[in-house]
Amino acid sequence: MKKIGIIGKGFVGSAVAHGFSEATGYEAEIKIFDKDPLKRMHSLEELVNSSEIVFISVPTPSNKDGSINLDILSGC
């Protein structure tokens, strides 16, 4: 059984979680972190440390010209 972490439980994160659920015939241990405490199921640290695969499903910031701002990834 794969251990999957999902960061962000909005429209995309919820769809990813469903895609790996028993409802679709796939069995995975799913952990979800969201900045909204009402949607949060696990801590970010717990999710990252215990997942084999992590999906980052958060909004992408854009620049004034409409292009995608990837500054946050520059340290990766």
MODELLER restraints for C-alpha pairs under 7 A, 6 or more apart:
rsr = mdl.restraints
at = mdl.atoms
rsr.add(forms.Gaussian(group=physical.xy_distance, feature=features.Distance(at['CA:1:A'], at['CA:27:A']), mean=6.30, stdev=0.5))
rsr.add(forms.Gaussian(group=physical.xy_distance, feature=features.Distance(at['CA:1:A'], at['CA:28:A']), mean=5.34, stdev=0.5))
rsr.add(forms.Gaussian(group=physical.xy_distance, feature=features.Distance(at['CA:1:A'], at['CA:29:A']), mean=6.87, stdev=0.5))
rsr.add(forms.Gaussian(group=physical.xy_distance, feature=features.Distance(at['CA:2:A'], at['CA:28:A']), mean=5.02, stdev=0.5))
rsr.add(forms.Gaussian(group=physical.xy_distance, feature=features.Distance(at['CA:2:A'], at['CA:29:A']), mean=6.24, stdev=0.5))
rsr.add(forms.Gaussian(group=physical.xy_distance, feature=features.Distance(at['CA:2:A'], at['CA:52:A']), mean=6.80, stdev=0.5))
rsr.add(forms.Gaussian(group=physical.xy_distance, feature=features.Distance(at['CA:3:A'], at['CA:28:A']), mean=5.88, stdev=0.5))
rsr.add(forms.Gaussian(group=physical.xy_distance, feature=features.Distance(at['CA:3:A'], at['CA:29:A']), mean=4.77, stdev=0.5))
rsr.add(forms.Gaussian(group=physical.xy_distance, feature=features.Distance(at['CA:3:A'], at['CA:30:A']), mean=6.12, stdev=0.5))
rsr.add(forms.Gaussian(group=physical.xy_distance, feature=features.Distance(at['CA:3:A'], at['CA:51:A']), mean=4.85, stdev=0.5))
rsr.add(forms.Gaussian(group=physical.xy_distance, feature=features.Distance(at['CA:3:A'], at['CA:52:A']), mean=5.30, stdev=0.5))
rsr.add(forms.Gaussian(group=physical.xy_distance, feature=features.Distance(at['CA:3:A'], at['CA:53:A']), mean=6.68, stdev=0.5))
rsr.add(forms.Gaussian(group=physical.xy_distance, feature=features.Distance(at['CA:4:A'], at['CA:28:A']), mean=6.67, stdev=0.5))
rsr.add(forms.Gaussian(group=physical.xy_distance, feature=features.Distance(at['CA:4:A'], at['CA:29:A']), mean=6.03, stdev=0.5))
rsr.add(forms.Gaussian(group=physical.xy_distance, feature=features.Distance(at['CA:4:A'], at['CA:30:A']), mean=4.89, stdev=0.5))
rsr.add(forms.Gaussian(group=physical.xy_distance, feature=features.Distance(at['CA:4:A'], at['CA:31:A']), mean=6.35, stdev=0.5))
rsr.add(forms.Gaussian(group=physical.xy_distance, feature=features.Distance(at['CA:4:A'], at['CA:51:A']), mean=5.14, stdev=0.5))
rsr.add(forms.Gaussian(group=physical.xy_distance, feature=features.Distance(at['CA:4:A'], at['CA:52:A']), mean=6.01, stdev=0.5))
rsr.add(forms.Gaussian(group=physical.xy_distance, feature=features.Distance(at['CA:4:A'], at['CA:53:A']), mean=5.01, stdev=0.5))
rsr.add(forms.Gaussian(group=physical.xy_distance, feature=features.Distance(at['CA:4:A'], at['CA:54:A']), mean=5.88, stdev=0.5))
rsr.add(forms.Gaussian(group=physical.xy_distance, feature=features.Distance(at['CA:5:A'], at['CA:30:A']), mean=5.75, stdev=0.5))
rsr.add(forms.Gaussian(group=physical.xy_distance, feature=features.Distance(at['CA:5:A'], at['CA:31:A']), mean=4.77, stdev=0.5))
rsr.add(forms.Gaussian(group=physical.xy_distance, feature=features.Distance(at['CA:5:A'], at['CA:32:A']), mean=5.85, stdev=0.5))
rsr.add(forms.Gaussian(group=physical.xy_distance, feature=features.Distance(at['CA:5:A'], at['CA:47:A']), mean=5.60, stdev=0.5))
rsr.add(forms.Gaussian(group=physical.xy_distance, feature=features.Distance(at['CA:5:A'], at['CA:48:A']), mean=6.87, stdev=0.5))
rsr.add(forms.Gaussian(group=physical.xy_distance, feature=features.Distance(at['CA:5:A'], at['CA:51:A']), mean=5.43, stdev=0.5))
rsr.add(forms.Gaussian(group=physical.xy_distance, feature=features.Distance(at['CA:5:A'], at['CA:53:A']), mean=6.18, stdev=0.5))
rsr.add(forms.Gaussian(group=physical.xy_distance, feature=features.Distance(at['CA:5:A'], at['CA:54:A']), mean=4.53, stdev=0.5))
rsr.add(forms.Gaussian(group=physical.xy_distance, feature=features.Distance(at['CA:5:A'], at['CA:55:A']), mean=6.19, stdev=0.5))
rsr.add(forms.Gaussian(group=physical.xy_distance, feature=features.Distance(at['CA:6:A'], at['CA:13:A']), mean=6.36, stdev=0.5))
rsr.add(forms.Gaussian(group=physical.xy_distance, feature=features.Distance(at['CA:6:A'], at['CA:31:A']), mean=6.24, stdev=0.5))
rsr.add(forms.Gaussian(group=physical.xy_distance, feature=features.Distance(at['CA:6:A'], at['CA:32:A']), mean=4.83, stdev=0.5))
rsr.add(forms.Gaussian(group=physical.xy_distance, feature=features.Distance(at['CA:6:A'], at['CA:33:A']), mean=6.34, stdev=0.5))
rsr.add(forms.Gaussian(group=physical.xy_distance, feature=features.Distance(at['CA:6:A'], at['CA:54:A']), mean=5.72, stdev=0.5))
rsr.add(forms.Gaussian(group=physical.xy_distance, feature=features.Distance(at['CA:6:A'], at['CA:55:A']), mean=4.82, stdev=0.5))
rsr.add(forms.Gaussian(group=physical.xy_distance, feature=features.Distance(at['CA:6:A'], at['CA:56:A']), mean=6.09, stdev=0.5))
rsr.add(forms.Gaussian(group=physical.xy_distance, feature=features.Distance(at['CA:6:A'], at['CA:57:A']), mean=6.92, stdev=0.5))
rsr.add(forms.Gaussian(group=physical.xy_distance, feature=features.Distance(at['CA:7:A'], at['CA:32:A']), mean=5.95, stdev=0.5))
rsr.add(forms.Gaussian(group=physical.xy_distance, feature=features.Distance(at['CA:7:A'], at['CA:33:A']), mean=4.90, stdev=0.5))
rsr.add(forms.Gaussian(group=physical.xy_distance, feature=features.Distance(at['CA:7:A'], at['CA:34:A']), mean=5.96, stdev=0.5))
rsr.add(forms.Gaussian(group=physical.xy_distance, feature=features.Distance(at['CA:7:A'], at['CA:55:A']), mean=6.19, stdev=0.5))
rsr.add(forms.Gaussian(group=physical.xy_distance, feature=features.Distance(at['CA:7:A'], at['CA:56:A']), mean=4.90, stdev=0.5))
rsr.add(forms.Gaussian(group=physical.xy_distance, feature=features.Distance(at['CA:7:A'], at['CA:57:A']), mean=5.68, stdev=0.5))
rsr.add(forms.Gaussian(group=physical.xy_distance, feature=features.Distance(at['CA:8:A'], at['CA:33:A']), mean=5.97, stdev=0.5))
rsr.add(forms.Gaussian(group=physical.xy_distance, feature=features.Distance(at['CA:8:A'], at['CA:34:A']), mean=4.67, stdev=0.5))
rsr.add(forms.Gaussian(group=physical.xy_distance, feature=features.Distance(at['CA:8:A'], at['CA:56:A']), mean=6.68, stdev=0.5))
rsr.add(forms.Gaussian(group=physical.xy_distance, feature=features.Distance(at['CA:8:A'], at['CA:57:A']), mean=4.99, stdev=0.5))
rsr.add(forms.Gaussian(group=physical.xy_distance, feature=features.Distance(at['CA:8:A'], at['CA:58:A']), mean=5.35, stdev=0.5))
rsr.add(forms.Gaussian(group=physical.xy_distance, feature=features.Distance(at['CA:9:A'], at['CA:32:A']), mean=6.96, stdev=0.5))
rsr.add(forms.Gaussian(group=physical.xy_distance, feature=features.Distance(at['CA:9:A'], at['CA:34:A']), mean=5.78, stdev=0.5))
rsr.add(forms.Gaussian(group=physical.xy_distance, feature=features.Distance(at['CA:9:A'], at['CA:39:A']), mean=6.59, stdev=0.5))
rsr.add(forms.Gaussian(group=physical.xy_distance, feature=features.Distance(at['CA:12:A'], at['CA:57:A']), mean=6.02, stdev=0.5))
rsr.add(forms.Gaussian(group=physical.xy_distance, feature=features.Distance(at['CA:13:A'], at['CA:57:A']), mean=5.24, stdev=0.5))
rsr.add(forms.Gaussian(group=physical.xy_distance, feature=features.Distance(at['CA:20:A'], at['CA:26:A']), mean=5.34, stdev=0.5))
rsr.add(forms.Gaussian(group=physical.xy_distance, feature=features.Distance(at['CA:20:A'], at['CA:27:A']), mean=6.51, stdev=0.5))
rsr.add(forms.Gaussian(group=physical.xy_distance, feature=features.Distance(at['CA:20:A'], at['CA:28:A']), mean=6.12, stdev=0.5))
rsr.add(forms.Gaussian(group=physical.xy_distance, feature=features.Distance(at['CA:21:A'], at['CA:27:A']), mean=5.84, stdev=0.5))
rsr.add(forms.Gaussian(group=physical.xy_distance, feature=features.Distance(at['CA:21:A'], at['CA:28:A']), mean=6.51, stdev=0.5))
rsr.add(forms.Gaussian(group=physical.xy_distance, feature=features.Distance(at['CA:31:A'], at['CA:41:A']), mean=6.86, stdev=0.5))
rsr.add(forms.Gaussian(group=physical.xy_distance, feature=features.Distance(at['CA:31:A'], at['CA:42:A']), mean=6.24, stdev=0.5))
rsr.add(forms.Gaussian(group=physical.xy_distance, feature=features.Distance(at['CA:31:A'], at['CA:47:A']), mean=5.86, stdev=0.5))
rsr.add(forms.Gaussian(group=physical.xy_distance, feature=features.Distance(at['CA:32:A'], at['CA:40:A']), mean=6.32, stdev=0.5))
rsr.add(forms.Gaussian(group=physical.xy_distance, feature=features.Distance(at['CA:32:A'], at['CA:41:A']), mean=5.42, stdev=0.5))
rsr.add(forms.Gaussian(group=physical.xy_distance, feature=features.Distance(at['CA:32:A'], at['CA:42:A']), mean=5.81, stdev=0.5))
rsr.add(forms.Gaussian(group=physical.xy_distance, feature=features.Distance(at['CA:33:A'], at['CA:40:A']), mean=4.89, stdev=0.5))
rsr.add(forms.Gaussian(group=physical.xy_distance, feature=features.Distance(at['CA:33:A'], at['CA:41:A']), mean=5.95, stdev=0.5))
rsr.add(forms.Gaussian(group=physical.xy_distance, feature=features.Distance(at['CA:33:A'], at['CA:42:A']), mean=5.48, stdev=0.5))
rsr.add(forms.Gaussian(group=physical.xy_distance, feature=features.Distance(at['CA:33:A'], at['CA:43:A']), mean=6.10, stdev=0.5))
rsr.add(forms.Gaussian(group=physical.xy_distance, feature=features.Distance(at['CA:33:A'], at['CA:44:A']), mean=5.76, stdev=0.5))
rsr.add(forms.Gaussian(group=physical.xy_distance, feature=features.Distance(at['CA:34:A'], at['CA:40:A']), mean=4.75, stdev=0.5))
rsr.add(forms.Gaussian(group=physical.xy_distance, feature=features.Distance(at['CA:60:A'], at['CA:68:A']), mean=6.86, stdev=0.5))
rsr.add(forms.Gaussian(group=physical.xy_distance, feature=features.Distance(at['CA:61:A'], at['CA:68:A']), mean=6.28, stdev=0.5))
rsr.add(forms.Gaussian(group=physical.xy_distance, feature=features.Distance(at['CA:61:A'], at['CA:69:A']), mean=5.53, stdev=0.5))
rsr.add(forms.Gaussian(group=physical.xy_distance, feature=features.Distance(at['CA:62:A'], at['CA:68:A']), mean=4.49, stdev=0.5))
rsr.add(forms.Gaussian(group=physical.xy_distance, feature=features.Distance(at['CA:62:A'], at['CA:69:A']), mean=4.89, stdev=0.5))
rsr.add(forms.Gaussian(group=physical.xy_distance, feature=features.Distance(at['CA:63:A'], at['CA:69:A']), mean=5.60, stdev=0.5))
